[in-house]
């Protein structure tokens, strides 16, 4: 856990919209980091954390996560201006239904799931019209889980995607944008279907490939692995329950991505089998140039150190 390493961000927009009571449901790595960062970055804001596990609530209190930790959901959200759901994806529907009954009128509800079509669908079916839903996806985290790994700088220079539909309240988007900006994020806004298509390829598919590479490798052989193998497979260490939810929630896009990778691997496999050096070099060079272009783009945007 890192405390006080970054400057405090003060947001006039947040002050104008009076997001003075923020509730975070779910205190794992992401939820804990949100509560910790909000407490550090937004002086005077009440940040209430909640977990259904008593042991997690006890850890959160001992670590100073949020300004207070509620023992039940009703206490956590009854005065909330903003509720952030940071639990596994397939629990969202139930939490939306509960928050709909417990949160005050005008409350903004968001989540931090890495898929967005289903959460938008659940929000429409479960949230009362007196509440305002906007999807959030802070592109930050690690393979670690648990509130003990929470960091107040987790979102610094990260991208946060807000997802909206034609029915989304634009008055809710503005303060939510300001909130994530206050935590250090750059903001992008897009349609939930576009979000799921993009992140299937750049986030979900890499996890599938890392898991496939590990499962295709012999356990004893892997003991000789260097940093290349470890770097390539790091994300396979992510919690299997969380990632199963992600893969099922975005199944069509991810399955299509797997097909495209298989097609690329088949090209390389055919070239290797037939000993076609120029074709092998062509495929490898295309990948090298494409990745180099990405790295340069990230460096220019200061999202990656040179």
C-alpha positions as CSV (number, residue, x, y, z in Angstrom):
1,X,0.0,0.0,0.0
2,X,1.3,3.4,-1.0
3,X,0.2,6.5,0.8
4,X,0.9,10.2,0.1
5,X,3.2,9.7,-2.9
6,X,1.1,11.7,-5.3
7,X,-0.3,15.3,-5.2
8,X,-3.8,15.9,-3.9
9,X,-6.2,16.6,-6.7
10,X,-9.0,19.2,-6.0
11,X,-11.9,19.2,-8.5
12,X,-14.2,22.2,-8.8
13,X,-16.6,20.0,-10.7
14,X,-16.7,17.5,-7.8
15,X,-17.4,20.4,-5.4
16,X,-20.1,21.8,-7.6
17,X,-21.9,18.5,-7.9
18,X,-21.4,17.8,-4.2
19,X,-20.0,14.2,-4.4
20,X,-19.4,14.3,-0.7
21,X,-20.4,10.8,0.2
22,X,-18.8,8.0,-1.9
23,X,-19.5,4.4,-1.3
24,X,-17.3,1.5,-2.5
25,X,-18.9,-1.9,-2.6
26,X,-16.2,-4.6,-2.7
27,X,-12.8,-4.1,-1.1
28,X,-10.4,-6.2,-3.2
29,X,-7.4,-4.7,-5.0
30,X,-9.5,-2.3,-7.1
31,X,-12.2,-1.4,-4.6
32,X,-9.6,-1.0,-1.8
33,X,-7.4,1.2,-4.0
34,X,-10.4,3.4,-5.1
35,X,-11.4,4.0,-1.4
36,X,-7.8,4.6,-0.4
37,X,-7.1,7.0,-3.3
38,X,-10.4,8.9,-2.9
39,X,-9.6,9.4,0.8
40,X,-6.1,10.7,-0.1
41,X,-7.1,12.8,-3.1
42,X,-10.4,14.3,-2.1
43,X,-10.1,15.9,1.4
44,X,-13.4,16.4,3.0
45,X,-15.1,13.6,1.1
46,X,-16.6,10.8,3.1
47,X,-15.5,7.5,1.6
48,X,-17.4,4.5,2.9
49,X,-16.2,1.0,2.1
50,X,-18.2,-2.2,2.3
51,X,-17.4,-5.9,1.9
52,X,-19.8,-8.8,2.6
53,X,-16.8,-10.6,4.4
54,X,-16.2,-9.5,8.0
55,X,-12.6,-10.5,7.7
56,X,-12.1,-8.1,4.8
57,X,-13.9,-5.3,6.6
58,X,-11.5,-5.8,9.6
59,X,-8.4,-5.7,7.3
60,X,-9.8,-2.6,5.6
61,X,-10.2,-0.8,8.9
62,X,-6.7,-1.7,10.0
63,X,-5.2,-0.4,6.7
64,X,-7.1,2.9,6.8
65,X,-9.1,2.1,3.6
66,X,-11.7,4.8,3.3
67,X,-12.9,7.1,6.1
68,X,-15.1,4.4,7.4
69,X,-16.1,0.8,6.8
70,X,-19.8,-0.1,7.0
71,X,-21.0,-3.4,8.4
72,X,-24.0,-3.7,6.1
73,X,-24.9,-2.5,2.6
74,X,-27.7,-0.2,3.8
75,X,-25.4,1.7,6.0
76,X,-22.8,2.0,3.2
77,X,-25.1,3.5,0.6
78,X,-27.9,5.3,2.5
79,X,-26.3,8.8,2.1
80,X,-24.3,8.1,-1.1
81,X,-23.9,10.6,-3.9
82,X,-21.8,8.0,-5.8
83,X,-21.8,4.2,-5.4
84,X,-19.0,2.2,-7.0
85,X,-19.5,-1.5,-7.4
86,X,-16.1,-3.3,-7.3
87,X,-17.2,-6.9,-7.0
88,X,-17.1,-9.9,-9.5
89,X,-19.1,-9.1,-12.6
90,X,-21.8,-11.7,-12.1
91,X,-22.7,-10.1,-8.7
92,X,-23.5,-6.8,-10.3
93,X,-27.1,-7.5,-11.0
94,X,-27.9,-8.4,-7.4
95,X,-26.0,-5.4,-6.1
96,X,-27.8,-3.1,-8.5
97,X,-31.1,-4.4,-7.3
98,X,-30.2,-3.8,-3.6
99,X,-28.6,-0.4,-4.2
100,X,-31.8,0.6,-6.1
101,X,-33.8,0.1,-2.9
102,X,-31.3,1.6,-0.5
103,X,-29.6,4.6,-2.2
104,X,-31.0,8.1,-2.2
105,X,-32.6,9.8,-5.2
106,X,-30.0,11.3,-7.6
107,X,-27.3,8.9,-6.6
108,X,-24.8,8.0,-9.4
109,X,-24.1,4.2,-9.7
110,X,-21.1,2.8,-11.5
111,X,-19.0,-0.3,-11.5
112,X,-15.4,-1.2,-12.4
113,X,-15.9,-4.3,-14.4
114,X,-13.8,-4.9,-17.5
115,X,-16.9,-5.8,-19.6
116,X,-19.7,-3.4,-20.0
117,X,-22.6,-4.7,-22.2
118,X,-24.0,-6.9,-19.4
119,X,-23.7,-4.3,-16.6
120,X,-25.6,-1.8,-18.8
121,X,-28.3,-4.3,-19.4
122,X,-28.6,-5.1,-15.7
123,X,-28.6,-1.4,-14.8
124,X,-31.6,-0.9,-17.0
125,X,-33.5,-3.9,-15.5
126,X,-32.6,-3.4,-11.8
127,X,-31.9,0.3,-11.1
128,X,-34.7,2.7,-10.3
129,X,-35.0,5.7,-12.7
130,X,-34.3,8.0,-9.8
131,X,-30.7,6.7,-9.9
132,X,-28.2,7.3,-12.7
133,X,-25.9,4.6,-14.1
134,X,-22.7,5.2,-16.0
135,X,-20.2,2.4,-16.6
136,X,-16.6,2.7,-15.5
137,X,-13.5,0.7,-16.4
138,X,-10.3,2.0,-14.8
139,X,-7.6,0.2,-16.8
140,X,-5.4,-0.6,-13.9
141,X,-4.6,-3.5,-11.6
142,X,-2.4,-6.5,-11.3
143,X,-2.5,-10.3,-10.9
144,X,-2.7,-9.7,-7.1
145,X,-6.0,-9.7,-5.2
146,X,-7.1,-8.6,-1.8
147,X,-7.4,-5.3,0.1
148,X,-3.9,-5.7,1.6
149,X,-2.6,-5.0,-1.9
150,X,-4.5,-1.7,-2.3
151,X,-2.5,1.3,-3.4
152,X,-3.4,5.0,-3.5
153,X,-1.4,5.5,-6.7
154,X,-2.9,2.6,-8.7
155,X,-4.9,4.9,-11.0
156,X,-2.2,7.5,-11.5
157,X,-1.7,8.0,-15.3
158,X,-4.1,5.1,-16.0
159,X,-6.9,5.3,-18.6
160,X,-10.5,5.1,-17.3
161,X,-13.1,4.3,-19.9
162,X,-16.6,5.6,-19.2
163,X,-19.4,3.8,-21.1
164,X,-22.7,5.5,-22.0
165,X,-25.7,4.8,-24.1
166,X,-28.3,7.3,-25.5
167,X,-30.3,6.9,-22.3
168,X,-27.3,7.7,-20.0
169,X,-27.8,10.9,-18.0
170,X,-25.2,13.3,-19.2
171,X,-25.4,15.2,-15.9
172,X,-24.1,12.0,-14.2
173,X,-21.2,11.7,-16.7
174,X,-19.6,15.0,-15.8
175,X,-19.1,14.4,-12.0
176,X,-18.0,10.8,-12.6
177,X,-15.4,12.0,-15.2
178,X,-14.2,14.5,-12.6
179,X,-14.0,11.8,-9.9
180,X,-11.7,9.5,-12.0
181,X,-9.6,12.5,-13.1
182,X,-9.1,13.4,-9.4
183,X,-7.7,9.9,-8.9
184,X,-5.2,10.5,-11.7
185,X,-6.9,8.9,-14.7
186,X,-7.2,10.1,-18.2
187,X,-10.8,9.6,-19.5
188,X,-12.3,8.1,-22.6
189,X,-16.0,7.8,-23.3
190,X,-17.5,5.1,-25.5
191,X,-20.4,2.8,-26.2
192,X,-20.5,-0.4,-24.1
193,X,-20.4,-2.7,-27.2
194,X,-17.4,-0.9,-28.6
195,X,-15.7,-1.2,-25.2
196,X,-16.2,-4.9,-25.1
197,X,-14.9,-5.4,-28.6
198,X,-11.8,-3.4,-27.9
199,X,-11.0,-4.9,-24.5
200,X,-11.6,-8.5,-25.7
201,X,-8.6,-8.0,-27.9
202,X,-6.2,-6.0,-25.7
203,X,-7.1,-7.3,-22.3
204,X,-9.1,-10.5,-22.2
205,X,-7.4,-12.3,-25.1
206,X,-3.9,-11.9,-23.7
207,X,-5.0,-13.6,-20.5
208,X,-6.4,-16.5,-22.5
209,X,-3.1,-16.8,-24.5
210,X,-1.0,-16.6,-21.3
211,X,-3.1,-19.4,-19.7
212,X,-2.8,-21.5,-22.9
213,X,0.9,-21.1,-23.0
214,X,1.3,-22.2,-19.4
215,X,-1.0,-25.1,-19.8
216,X,0.8,-26.2,-23.0
217,X,4.2,-26.2,-21.2
218,X,5.7,-29.0,-19.1
219,X,6.0,-28.1,-15.4
220,X,9.6,-29.4,-15.1
221,X,10.6,-27.6,-18.3
222,X,9.2,-24.3,-17.0
223,X,11.8,-24.4,-14.2
224,X,14.3,-23.3,-16.7
225,X,12.2,-20.3,-17.8
226,X,13.8,-16.9,-17.9
227,X,12.2,-13.4,-17.8
228,X,10.8,-13.7,-21.3
229,X,8.5,-16.6,-20.3
230,X,7.7,-15.1,-16.9
231,X,6.8,-11.7,-18.5
232,X,4.7,-13.3,-21.2
233,X,2.7,-15.4,-18.7
234,X,2.5,-13.1,-15.7
235,X,-1.2,-12.3,-16.2
236,X,-2.0,-16.1,-16.0
237,X,-1.5,-15.6,-12.3
238,X,-4.8,-13.7,-12.1
239,X,-7.6,-15.2,-10.0
240,X,-9.4,-17.9,-12.0
241,X,-12.8,-17.1,-10.6
242,X,-12.6,-13.4,-11.6
243,X,-11.3,-14.2,-15.0
244,X,-13.9,-16.9,-15.7
245,X,-16.6,-14.2,-15.1
246,X,-14.8,-11.9,-17.6
247,X,-14.5,-14.6,-20.3
248,X,-18.2,-15.6,-19.9
249,X,-19.4,-12.0,-19.9
250,X,-17.6,-11.2,-23.1
251,X,-17.7,-14.6,-24.7
252,X,-18.5,-13.8,-28.3
253,X,-15.8,-11.1,-28.7
254,X,-13.1,-13.3,-27.0
255,X,-14.0,-16.4,-29.0
256,X,-13.6,-14.3,-32.2
257,X,-10.2,-13.1,-31.0
258,X,-9.1,-16.6,-30.3
259,X,-10.0,-17.5,-33.9
260,X,-7.9,-14.7,-35.2
261,X,-4.9,-15.7,-33.2
262,X,-5.2,-19.3,-34.3
263,X,-5.2,-18.0,-37.9
264,X,-2.0,-16.1,-37.3
265,X,-0.4,-19.0,-35.5
266,X,-1.4,-21.3,-38.4
267,X,0.4,-18.9,-40.9
268,X,3.6,-19.0,-38.8
269,X,3.3,-22.8,-38.3
270,X,2.9,-23.4,-42.0
271,X,6.0,-21.2,-42.8
272,X,8.1,-23.0,-40.1
273,X,7.1,-26.4,-41.3
274,X,7.9,-25.6,-44.9
275,X,11.1,-23.8,-44.0
276,X,10.1,-20.6,-45.7
277,X,12.5,-18.2,-44.1
278,X,11.2,-15.0,-45.9
279,X,7.7,-15.7,-44.8
280,X,8.8,-16.3,-41.2
281,X,10.8,-13.1,-41.2
282,X,7.8,-11.2,-42.8
283,X,5.4,-12.3,-40.0
284,X,7.8,-11.6,-37.2
285,X,8.8,-8.2,-38.6
286,X,5.2,-7.2,-39.0
287,X,4.6,-8.0,-35.3
288,X,7.8,-6.2,-34.3
289,X,6.9,-3.0,-36.2
290,X,3.3,-3.0,-34.9
291,X,4.4,-3.3,-31.3
292,X,7.2,-0.7,-31.7
293,X,4.5,1.7,-33.0
294,X,2.4,1.0,-29.9
295,X,5.3,1.6,-27.6
296,X,6.1,4.9,-29.2
297,X,2.5,6.0,-29.0
298,X,2.4,5.1,-25.3
299,X,5.7,7.0,-24.6
300,X,4.4,10.1,-26.4
301,X,1.2,10.0,-24.3
302,X,3.4,9.5,-21.1
303,X,1.6,6.3,-20.4
304,X,4.9,4.4,-20.6
305,X,8.5,5.3,-19.5
306,X,11.0,5.4,-22.3
